[in-house]
Amino acid sequence: GLNIQWIFGFSKNIVGGVHTLTKNGRNALFCISAHSGIIYDYEYRTQTVLQGHCDYISCCAVSKDKRWIVTADASTDSILVVWDSLSGAPVKTLFSPHPHGVLSIDISDDALFICTLSVPHEGKQEIAIWAWTKESDSPIVRENLLTKEKHHEIKFNPVKQSEISTTGNKNVCFWDWEGLKLEGYMAKVSKADFGHYSGKFTSTVFFSNSGNALTATDDGFVIVWGNQFSNVLLDDPNDRHVKMASKVIRLVDCSINTMTTINDYLAIGCADGAIRYFDFSLRLEAWFEDLAAGPIMSLSFSNQKCPYPEGEGGGPGMHFWVPDFMVGTSDSFIVGVESSCYDEVSPDNRRGTLLVQGMADHISDICCHPTKTLVAMCCYDGSLQIWDYDMKLLMNLREFNSRSNSNSLNKTSFGSTKHRPAENIKLRPQCISFDPHGDVIAIGFTSGDIKFLSTSSFEDVAAFSPSADPIVHLKFSPSGLYLAAYDSTNHVIILKRMDETKNIEEEEFDGSISTSKSIYAYLGRAITHSAPITGIEFGIRESGEVLISVGEDRNCVEYDLSECSVKNGVKINYPGATRIELTARPTALVWHPHIGEDIEDRFIIANDEFKIKEFNADSKQCRKTTLAPTFGGPPNKLLTLKYNGSSNHYAYSTAERIVGLGCLPLTGDPTQVMGLVAHPGRITSICVSNDGRFLFTAGGTDLTCGMFSIDYTILGSKVNEQSLSSFLDLLEGGPGGELHRDIVDYFYLCQLRNQGENIMEDRAITGRIPVEEISSLVRAIGFYPTEEEIENWLMK
């Protein structure tokens, strides 16, 4: 089985997706990471992963006392979960709170009520109030929005929890659900009355001292909503008010991404990376402009008591103090800040403490070091990160597109480059691979370049530009002598490592590799497939290393590495391409390990018909066909796992969501495979640690990498079982069903045909039939195999 151990990265672009849980000596935070929540104790470096969602978590909220965490996702099968932040256990789950999921959520200050804003569908959007501590799974009130415009935020009034607000790009709605009757109205602002303002509305907060509210825009303006009596919109003018725009002010020259109130301050998080504090009269009180961690997307405060005597600090006009706070940025940093650092003179002392570093762009590929506890991750923005997955530390970082002489590429204080125009990003890593010795890491780029970097120094060892098209995949040979790659236009590229004391043109390779003094030679490239290449794989035969490739053109090609050279280019073994499929499309390729006394050289191919086939490496004849894992789509990546000296398992991933394990040798038994939802969307890569204990998965655009521990005992106990029950369960009707009975009858008929139908002697019921009779049996039950499939059965 697979058990999640750690998640690298978090969902950096969700507003309000990071919260501090610091309280009473506990130093922890909560953040959203794709379809999981993470409680991270940054003092002891431990993670508690909150699992339950199958789709991207779209929003979250944390109670004022830091005890309860609420998460929800946006899908047609959405759920809303309330978690205990101390144990990480779910305490309440609401299924399908809205037909198409939840877009925004908030929890009241007393933690008794939750308000949700639905994902819009067909011009309709609804809000609901939930008393989650009650047994009922239905909302106490539910109502459609008053406008067809999409709203993106919902907030409780912390002083009067019966009042909530919803914010859209152009208008704000205020609601009151006192008496369990939800009534609302749209608040409008006239530019003719209050002057010019620009930008889309981003967030709304309530002031605690007056009941007024404030809405910010993405151009730095704020609109103040004041209370006024109204006997037109509401029936009870003595007790209820409506909010009308009273003033418009421009606070900053950039977008205000998030806002909240703390003590008697208004705190705003801005796109320029600063946190600014204003009193409720909108006078600037304090500012933190040296964080240099990127645009602020989340702002959260810990629970702390003011250290100053009453009347001396912690409020406007007094000594500035707020509880320690935490910010999450769109540059994928989570930074902890103490309010006392506001008094520091040096800008370096006002930057806060980096708590979490995530992925700034989608993860293209991952790869584990062959001997150390290191995993490499390359991101599409041009960065390469090396993490120690044992200590959970970032060990090295390389930015391929940063230039010290460019103002647009200045680094932030935490090592990430600030926003760069897309045209300035020229090198986007697409794939990576460690050489078998772990001294060099190769990176393939979308520009067609291939770079070799020293693992220890991250300095360039060699660089080539063998293609003008993106490099899709890289693979080192077991000896590290060869590197094979293929690009998006079906070119197979081969490079060779050689002692730099030898002349490349002499082409005298003795197979020895010098780590300290080595160079790489580009041998050439060849178009060997007419459709996208599925995979390339090195294997070892008695004659030496061998390279094969398989493409969606259903062909397998073997390359003659001994004849490949700078002079001769890439050479293909006779007779060239071998057809391995008739109708199915290959989706994954891996070399079959030697298991026990089975020393036949074979490779494994998965196809889009949910079949896994084994082929002899010499003759390219099919030796076995079995059922592939059927969780999600067909496997598109296969890895053999070596653990404690044996290779009895393999790992796989599908194009989206699913990763899993299976047993070797292949049997097709569905009880010998497992799968789970590792990511809510596309899976770009998987890799396994050098000791076989951990499986790593990259989610691409979800900006996360999952680290799973592998439990071999769960599937290992079933490897030697010879029961047919699991196969019979696959039949229509199951064991004893009509199809099963027909197979039994036809099986006996095949025995009669084999022994002769017109004889009078006693029949010998052996329970066996000649393999030639299989084709007749399966045709009798309605399956008509091709002649190639029959030949494959006979070969098996």
N, C-alpha and C positions, 0 to 999 in steps of 0.2 A: 504494500500500500504506500501511498504518498501522504505525508503530513507536513503542513506548512510550518516552516521554522522562522522565516524572515521575509520581509518585503522591502526591496530597495526602491526608493522613489515614492512620490505621492501625487495626487491630482492637484497640480499647482494652480489651475485656472478656475477653480470653483471659488466663488466669493463666499467667505465665511467657512471655508473647508478646514481651517486649522483652529484649534481651541486649546488653551492651557487648562490643565487639570491640577495645577499646583495649589495645594492646600494642606495646612497642618503638617508641614515637613515633607510632604510628598512632592517629588519633582517629576512631573509627567505631562504629556500632551496627547491630544487626539488629533488625527488627521485622516482624511479620506484618501484611499489608495485604490483606484479603479472600482472594483465591486466589493472591496473589503474596507473595514475601518481598522485603524491601528491605534492602540494605546501604547505609547512609547515612554518608558521610564528612562530619561536621559541621564540620570545619576548612576543607575546600575546597568545601563545599556541592555535593556530587555524589551521585547515586544510582546504584546498580546494582540493577536489578530482576530478581529470580529468577523466571522464568516456566516453567511446566510443569504446574502444577495447573489443573484445570478447575473444581474445587469449592472451597468454603471450606477454607482451611488450619485444621485444628483444634488443632494442637499443634506445638511445635518444641523443639529442644535444641541447645546449642552445647557443643563439647568444651572441656575445661579449658584447653587451649593456644590457644583461639580460632581454630583452623584450620578446623574442620569444623562445618557447620551441617546439621541434620537437620530436615526438614519432612514432614508427613503430613496428609492430609485425611480427612474422614469422609463417604464415599459408597460406593455399590455398585461404582463403578469407581475406587476410591481408589488412590493411589500413595504411595510413601515415597521421598524423594529426599535424597541426601547431596550437599552443595554444598561447593566449595572457597571459603572466605570471602575469599581473596585475589583470585581471578580471577572469582568468581561463576559458575563453570562447574559443571554437575552431573557428579559422578564415579561415582555409583551410583544406579540407579533400581530399585525393587522394585514390581512391579505386583500389585495386590490382595493386600497383606500380610494383610488380614483381609477376610472376605466383605462386611462392611458398614462398613469404614473403621477408622481409628485414632482413639482418644479421647485417649490420653496417650502420651508418648514420653520416653525418657531415653537418654543416651549415657554410657558408662563413663568413668572418669577417664583411662584409657589410650587412649581413643577407638577401641578395637578392637571393642566390642560395643554393640549397640543393643537396648533392651527396649521392647516395645510393649504397649499395653492396648487391646483392641478395643472397638468400639461394641457395646453389648449388643443381642442379637436373640433374641426368643422365650425370654427368661429365661436365656440363656447368654452368657457373656463369657469371652474367652480372653486369655492373655498369651503372648508369644513372645520368644525371644532370637535375635538375628541377629548372625552374624559377617560384617559387611558388607564386610570387606576380602577375603574369599574369593570365588571365582568363583560359588559356588552362590547361587541366588536363594531358597533355602528356609531356614527357621529351623533352628537347631541343636536347639532344644527348643520345644515348644508344649504348653500345658495349659489346661484350662478352670478358671475360678475355682471356689473351694470354696463359694461362696454365690450365691444368686440375686439378692442385692442388687447394685445397680449400683455399681461402683467408678469413680472419676474420675481417679485419679492413680497413676502408677507411678514408682518411684525406685530407682536403684542405691545400694548402700552404697559410699561413696567409698573406704573402707578395704579392704573385702572385696567385690570386684565380683561374686562368686558369690552374694551375698545381695541380694535386692530386696524392696521392699514395695509393696503396692497398698492404696489408701485408698478407702473408701466413706463414706457418710454416717453409718453406725452402727458399722462394724467395720473392722479393719485385718487384712490377711493378710501374713504374712512367708514368703518363699520362698527356697529354696536350690537352685541348679542345678549344684552341684559334681559332677563326674563325668558331666556332660551328662544328668543325671536331675533333673527339676524336682519338688521336693517342697515342700509348703507346709502351713501351719496358720493358723487364725484366732486372733488375739489378742483377748481380751475383757477388759472391765473391769467390775467389780461396784460399783454405787453403795453397796451395803451395806458393802463393805469399805473404800472410799476416800472416802465422802462424796458430796455432791451435785455434779454438773457438768451443764452444759446445752449445747445447740448441736449442730450437725452437724459431723462431722469434715471438715476442709478439706485438711490436708497432713501429711505425715510426713517426718521427717529422721532421719539416723543421726548419733550422736556419734562423733567420730573417736578420742577417748581411751579409751572404755570399751566400745564396741560396743553401748551402749544406743541406744534410739530414742525419739523424742518425736512425739506427734500433737497437733495444734491443732484447736480448734473455732471455729465462727463466733460464739461468745459469749465468747471470750477465755480459755477454759480450755485447759490442756495436760495430756496424760497421758504419763507417763514409763514406758517399757517397759524393764524390767531383764532381764538374761540369767539364766536358771536351767537347770541340767541336767535332762534328762528322758529316762528310758528307756522311756517309754510311747509318746510320739509319734514318736520317732526311734530308729533301731537302734543308733547309736553314741554313747552318752552321754559318752564321753571327749573327743570332738572337736567335738560339736555342742551347741548350746544352743537353748532356746526362750525367747521373750520374754514376760514376764508383767507386768501393770501393777503398778508399785511405788508411784506417788504421783499425785495429781491436784492441780494448782495453777491458780489463776486469775491469769494474768499481766497482762491488760489488761481494760478494760471495753467492748471492742468486738470485732468479728470480726478474727481473724488470717487474712489472705488468702493469704499466702505466707511461706515460711520457707526458710532455708538456713544453712549453717555457713561461717564464714570465720575463718582463724587458729584460735583456740580460743574464738570467740564464736558464740553463736546469734543470728542476725539475723532479725527478724520484720517483715513489712510489714503494717500494720494499716488497718482501714477508716476510722480517724480521720485518715488521712493522715500518720502518723508511722512512722519507722523506729526500732526499739529494739534494743539489743544487750545480751545477757545472757551471763554465763559458763555453763559446763556444769552448774553448781549452781543455775542459774536466778536468779542475783543480777544486778540491773540494773547495767550498766557505763556505758552511754552512750545518748543518745536524740537524735533529730532530729525535733522536733515543730513546727518552723516552716516546713516545706516548703510548706504551704498549696496543694498541687496536686491534692488530692482523694484518695479511697481508693486505697491502693497495691494494684496487681495484679501487678506484676513487680518483681523486685529482682535485680540482677546486678552482679558485681564485676570490675574490670579486673585485668590481670596486672601487679603492681608489687612491687618489693622494699621492705621496711621501711626507712625512712631512719634509724631509731634503732639503736644498737648492741644486740647480742643481750643480752636480759635487762633492757633499759630501756624498751622500748615494743613495741606490737603484740600484746599478750596481756593476759589478766585480771590485775589487780593492778599493772599497769605503765601507762605513759603510753598513753592510748588512741590507737590507729591501726589503720585498715583501708585496703585499697586504695580508690581512688576508685570510687564506685558509681553506678549509674544506676537510676532507678525509672520505671515506667510506671503511669499512674493511670487510673481509670475516668472521670475528667473529661477524658480525651484529651490528657494532657501526658506528655512524656518529659523528665525532669529529670536533669541530671548534678550529682553532689554530691562535693565533696572532703572527706575525713574531717577535714582541718584546720579546716574551718569550724565544727566542734564547739566550738572554743575561742573563737569570735567572741562578742562581748558583745551586739552589736546583732542583733535578730531578722531584720532585712533582710539581714544578711550571712550568715545561716544558711539561706537559702532555696534555694541551689543555682542552677544555670544552666538556663534553658529551652532545650532542644535541638530539640524537635519539638512543634508544636501541631496537633492533629488536629480531628476533628469530634465534638462532644459528643452529637449526635443525628443521625438519618438525614437525608440531603441531599435536600431537596424539589425544588430546581431550581438550575440554573447558567446564567450568561449572561456573554458577553464584551463588554468595552467596545468601542464602534465605532471608536475612534481610538488608544487606548492599550493597552499590554500588561497589561491588568487583566482578571481574571475574578472574578465575584461568585458566592458560594455561600450559599444560605439553608438553615438547619437547622430541623428541626421543633421544637426546644426554644425557638425564638424568637430565634436569633442570625443575623446577616448578616455575612459575611466578604468582604473585598475583598483578593485576592492579586495581586501582581505576578508573573506566570508567567515572566517573563524572569529576574528576580533571585531568585525563589522566596521572596518575603518577604510576610508578612501586613501589608498597608498600613493597613487600617481594620477595626474591629469594632463592631457595634451590637447591643446586647442589648435587645430590645423589652420584655422582662418584668422587667428589673432595677429595683428601687426602693431608693434609698439609705436610706429610712426603715424598711425591713423587715429584721428580723434574719435571716429565712429567705432573703434574697436578697443577702447580703453577697458581695462579689466576692473571689475568691482573688487571690493575689499576681500571677498570670499573666493576669488579666482574665477568667477564666471564673467563672460563678456557681456557687456550691455547690448541692448537691442541693435542688431546689425541689419541693414537693408539686405534683402534676399540676394541682390546682385553682388554683394560683397562676399557671400558665402560660395566659394568656388570648390572646396573640397568637402564632399559629404560622404562619410564612411558608409559603406553598404554591407561589408562582410569582414570578418577578422578570423585569424587562426594562429595558434601558437605552434611553433615547430616542436617536434617530439622531445627535444632537450630543454625547452622552456627558455632558451636564450634570446630568441627572436620572435616577434609577433608581426604577422603580415596583415596589411589592411588593404582592402579593395574599395575603390571609390566610384561614385556615380559618374565621374568624369572619365573613367577608363584607366586611371592611374593605379598602380600597386606600389605600396611603400613597405619597406622592412624596417622595423624599429627594434632597438635594443630594449629588452624587457626591464633591465635595471635602470638605465638612464633615460629611456624614452627618446633617445637621439636617433636620427635616421641612419640606417646601415646601408640601404640601397633603395633606389626608386626607379620605376619603369613606367612607361606609358604604352602598353601593348595594344590598347584599344581606344576608340573614340566613344564607346558605349559603356553603360554601367557594368561594373564587375558584379556578378550576382553571387558567386560562391568561391571560396578558397579551400584547398585541401592539401596538407603536407603528406608526403609518403611516410610509412612507418619509420624509415631510417632518417628522414629529414633531408634526403638528398634531392628530392624533387618537390616542387610546388605546382599543383595543377589548379586552374581556374577556368571559369567560363563566363561569358558576358551575355547581355540581353539579346544579342544578335546571333547566338548559337555558335560562337567561336570557342573552341577549347584551347586554352593557353597553357604552355608548359615552361617552367623555369627550372634551372638546375643550380645546385650549390657546389662550389669547387674551391680548392685551395688557391688563394690569390697568387701564389708563387708560380702557378702554371699559366700558360698562355691559353686563352679561351679557344683560339683557332686550332691549337694542337689537339684538343678534345681527347686528352688522355686522362680519364677518370679512373682512379683506383678504388673508389667507394669510400675513402677515408674523409672524415669531416673535421676540420680544425675550427673550433669555436672562436678562438681569438683572432684568427686570420682567415677570413673567408669572404668570398664575393659570390654574387649570383649572376648566372648567365641566362638571358632570354633565348630559349631554343626556337620558339615560333608559335604559331597558332594555325588552326584549321577549322573550317566549317564542316562538321561531321554529322549534323542533324538538320532536318528541314523544318522542324518545329521546336518550340522552347525545350531546353534541356532540363530534365527532371533532377539529375544528380550525377556527380562523379565520385568514384570511390577507388582507393588503392587497396590492393590485396597482396598477399605473399604466397607464391607458389615455389615449387622446387627450383624452378629456373630463375627465381628472383622476384622483384617487385613487379606488379602489374597494375595498369590503370584501365578502368572501363568507364564508359559514360552511357547513360540511358536518357532518351528524350521522349517527348510526347508524340513523336512520329512513330513510336512503338519499335524503335530500333535500338540495339545494343552495339557499341563500338569498343573494341579493345585496341590499345595503343602499344606500339613496340618501343618501349622506353630505351632499350639497348641501341636502337637505331636513331632515336631522336637526338639531334645535335644542332648546334648553331648553323652548321653547313647544310645539313639535310632537312632541317625543320622538323615538324611533327609527322611521325610515320604511323600508319595504321596497320595492324596485323592482318594478314590474309585470313579470310576472304573479304574483309571489310565489315560493313554493317550486317547484323543478324537480326531478322525479324523475331520478336519475342511475344508479340500480342497481335491478335486479329482485330478485335473491336475495342478492348479496354485501353484506357490511357494510363501509362505508368505515372505514379505520383510520388514514389519514394524509393530510395536505393540504399542498401547497406551490405557490407561484406559479412558473410556468415562465419562465426568463429568456430574453431575446432572444439568439439565437446566430447570428452572421453575418448573412446576408440574411433569415433567418427572423424576421419581426417580428410574427407573429400573436400576439395576446394569448391565453394559455392558462393553465390551472392543472392540476396533477397530483394525482390521487387514487390511493392504494393501498388495496386491499381484502383481506379475509380469505381470498380464493380465490387469493392469490399473483399478483394481476394489478395492473399499474400502468396507469392510463388518463389520457389527456390530453383535456381538454374546452376547447372554445372559450369564452372569457370572455363573449362577447356572447350567442351562441345557446344555450350550455350543451350543445351537441352533442358527442358523443364523436368525437375526431379520431384517436385511436390507442389500441390495446390491446397491451400487451407483458407478457412474463413478469417478475414481480418477483423480487428476490433470494430464494432458497429456503433460506438458512441460518437454522436455528431457525424461529421463527414468522414471520408476515407483518410487514412493516415497520409500525411505529406512529408513527415520526417521520421526516420527510424534511427535509433542508436542502440548498439549492443552494450550491455553493462557488464563490467568485470568487477567482481567483488570476492575477496578472499581467495583469489586465484582461479575462480570458476566464472564461466560466462553462460549462465543458465537463464538469463533474463534480457529483455530488451525494453527500451522506452520509445514512446511514439507521441506524436502530436498531430492534431488535425489543423486545417487551415484556420479555424476559429474555435476558441473556448476550451477545447478538450486536450488534456495530456493524460498519459496513462502508462501502465506497465503490462508486459506479457511474458510468458514463459518460453524458453527454448529447451529442446527442439520444438518446432511449430507443430501443433496438432489441430488447430481450429476449434478447440474446446472453449466455449465462451466463459467457462468458469475459471480459465487460466489467464484471463485478461481483466483489467480494471481501467476505469477512466474517471476523471473528475473535471469540474469546471475550474480551470486555473486562471483564466482571464475572461472578461466579458465580451471581448471582440477578437480581432485577429491576433494570432500568435506568430511572431516573426522568427523565433529561434528557440531551440532547446540545447542544453549541453549538460554533461555529467562531470562531477568532480573526479579527480585522479584516483581516489580510493573507492569510487563507486557508491559513496554514502549519500550524496546529495544530487538532486536534479534541479537545474535552473531553467526557468522559462522567461521569455521576454514577450511583453504584451504590445510592443510597437507603440501605437498612438495612445495607449493608456498610461504611458510613461512609467511603467513599473516592471520590476524583475522579481519573480518569486523564487524562493529557495525552499525546496521540499526535501525532507529526509525520506529515504527509501527503506521500507520495511520488507525485506525479502521473505520473511517467514510466512506471510499471509498467502502469497501465491505459491511459494516453494513447496508447501505441503501437498499440493495438488498435482505436481508434475508427474509423479509416477502412478497416479490413479488411472485405471483402464476401464472405467465405467462408461457405458453408452448413454446413461440417462440424460446427461447434459445435451447430447446430440439429438436424442429423441424429442427433447423439449422444443427443439427448433422446428419440428415438423408441424404442419397444420393439423390441429386436433391433438397434438401431443402424443405421449405414449398410449397405445391402445386405441388411438383414433382411427378413422377410416383410411387415411393415407398410410398410417403405420401397418394396418392389417393388410392393405393391398401390397405393400412392399414384402411382407412376410409370405403372402401367397405367391407372388412372382418369384421370390427367392427359391421356394420349394419347386416351382415350375422349372427354374433354371437347373436345379439339380436333376430333375427328371429328364430334361433335354440332354444333359451331359451324359447320363447313364443309359439313355435310349428310352424312347417312349413306348416301344412295342415289345418289350421283353417281359417274361413271366417270373423271373427270379426275384428273390427278396431284394428290396432297395436298401442301400447303405446311406443312412442319413448322417452325413459327415458335418453338416453345418458350414460347408465351404462350397464355393462355386468357382469355376475357372475365371480368371480376370477378363477373358474375352467376352464373358456373358454380361459384364457390367453394363455395357452399352445397350444391350437388349433390355435389361431390367429398368434402367432409367428412362428409356423411351416408352416402356409400358406404362410408367406412371406420369408421363406427360412432359418429360424433359428431353430435348433433342440436341445432343452435343455435336459439335463440329468434329471433323476428322482429326483436327489438330488436338482437340481436347481428349479424344479417345487415345491418340498416340501418347499424350502426356500421362494418361492413366497407366498405359502399358509400361511406359518408362519407369513410373514410380514403383 
